[in-house]
Amino acid sequence: MWNRSRLPWNTYREPAEFVESIPFTETRDYVQAVLRNADIYRRLYR
């Protein structure tokens, strides 16, 4: 279950480490999609 005493997202070494720690499948999938799209846009528009 969700534990509010978790570390803040910026203390994880890798974004994937943070994403995998999200206990809700739907939320985890959404965050993965957002990060994937951000990477695509970053590559297209740099």
N, C-alpha and C positions, 0 to 999 in steps of 0.2 A: 504494500500500500504506500501511498504518498507520504513522504517524511519531510516535514517543513524544515528540519534541521540540516538538510542537504547542503553541500557546498554551492556557492554561487557559480553560475556558468563560467565566469572568467577565471576560475581557479583550475579548470581542467586544462590539460596540456594540449589536447586536440579537440576540435569540434565533434569529431566522431565519438570520442569518449563521453562527452556531455550528452550527445543524442542517445547513445545506448543506455544512458542512465535514466532516461525518461520512462516511467513505468506504464504509461498509457500508449497502446499501439497506435491509435488514431493520431494522437499528438506527436508521437515520435515520427510517424510517416510524414506528417505535415511539415515538421521541422526539417526533415531530410530533403523534402521537395524544395523548400525555401532555400536551403543552403546550396542545393544543386543548381537551382535557377540563378542564384546570386553569383555562383562560380561561372556559369555560362555567360551572363551579362558582363562580368568582369573581363572575361577573355575576349568577348566581342568588341568591347568599347574601351580598351586600354590604348 
